[in-house]
């Protein structure tokens, strides 16, 4: 059974930092794109491709860094200089193209709350 599990959320003051972690089990995600989304609209925050190419939402560029762990089934999101508008539930997803379809597997999310 495939499981995507996020951790690391919490309450932090504005200007502080948090590091989110995501572990995928039950699946070899080493070649997948892995992404972080946030909010009810699941807006893309950051993505790292299987080849290591990273992209970021404009709102987090220069503040957030996405990376893969030594176990390529793990992805991190280092969040610095946090702002109140970063408050959201953050979701991890692993994504791959199978034939003509995009398969996305989601975690349940981790709450990040920034106090001003």
C-alpha positions in Angstrom: 0.0 0.0 0.0 1.4 3.4 -1.0 1.6 6.0 1.8 2.7 9.6 1.6 3.3 11.0 5.1 4.2 14.6 5.9 5.6 15.9 9.1 7.2 19.0 10.6 4.4 21.4 10.7 3.7 23.6 13.7 3.3 27.1 15.1 6.1 29.5 14.6 6.5 33.3 14.8 6.8 35.4 11.7 10.4 35.5 10.5 11.1 32.0 11.8 11.8 28.7 10.1 10.3 25.3 9.7 11.4 22.2 7.9 8.7 19.9 6.5 9.5 16.3 5.6 7.6 13.9 3.4 8.3 10.1 3.2 6.8 7.9 0.5 6.5 4.2 1.3 5.2 1.3 -0.7 6.4 2.8 -4.0 9.7 3.5 -5.6 9.4 7.3 -6.0 13.0 7.8 -7.0 12.2 8.9 -10.5 8.9 10.7 -9.6 8.4 14.4 -9.4 7.8 15.3 -5.8 5.9 18.5 -4.8 4.6 20.6 -2.0 1.2 22.2 -2.3 -0.7 24.3 0.2 -4.2 25.5 1.0 -7.7 24.4 0.1 -6.9 25.2 -3.5 -3.7 23.1 -3.3 -1.6 25.8 -4.8 1.9 24.6 -5.9 4.6 25.8 -3.6 7.6 23.9 -4.9 8.5 20.9 -7.0 11.6 18.8 -7.6 11.7 16.6 -10.6 13.2 13.1 -10.7 16.2 14.7 -12.4 16.6 17.3 -9.6 15.2 20.4 -11.3 13.4 22.6 -8.9 10.6 25.2 -9.4 9.0 27.5 -6.9 5.9 29.7 -6.6 6.9 33.4 -6.9 5.7 34.0 -3.4 8.3 31.7 -1.8 11.3 32.1 -4.1 14.4 33.0 -2.1 12.7 31.8 1.2 11.8 28.1 0.7 14.1 25.3 -0.5 12.9 21.9 -1.7 15.3 19.0 -1.7 15.4 15.2 -1.8 17.0 13.1 0.9 19.6 10.4 0.4 16.6 8.1 0.2 15.0 9.5 -2.9 11.6 8.6 -1.4 12.0 11.5 0.9 11.6 15.2 0.2 12.0 18.2 2.4 10.8 21.8 2.3 13.0 24.2 4.3 11.0 27.3 4.9 12.7 30.5 6.1 11.6 34.0 6.8 8.1 32.8 7.3 5.2 35.2 6.9 1.6 35.1 8.2 0.4 34.5 4.6 2.4 31.2 4.6 -0.2 29.8 7.1 -1.8 26.8 5.5 -2.1 23.1 5.4 0.9 21.8 3.4 0.5 18.7 1.3 3.1 16.5 -0.3 2.5 14.7 -3.5 4.4 12.3 -5.7 3.7 12.5 -9.4 4.4 10.4 -12.4 3.2 10.0 -15.9 1.9 6.5 -16.7 1.0 6.3 -20.4 -1.2 9.3 -21.0 -2.2 9.8 -17.4 -0.7 11.7 -14.6 -0.7 9.7 -11.4 -0.7 11.8 -8.2 -0.5 10.4 -4.7 -1.2 12.8 -1.9 -0.4 12.9 1.8 -2.9 14.1 4.3 -1.2 17.4 5.0 0.5 19.1 7.9 -0.6 22.4 9.4 1.8 25.3 9.3 0.7 28.4 11.4 2.6 31.6 11.4 1.9 34.0 14.2 2.5 37.7 13.7 
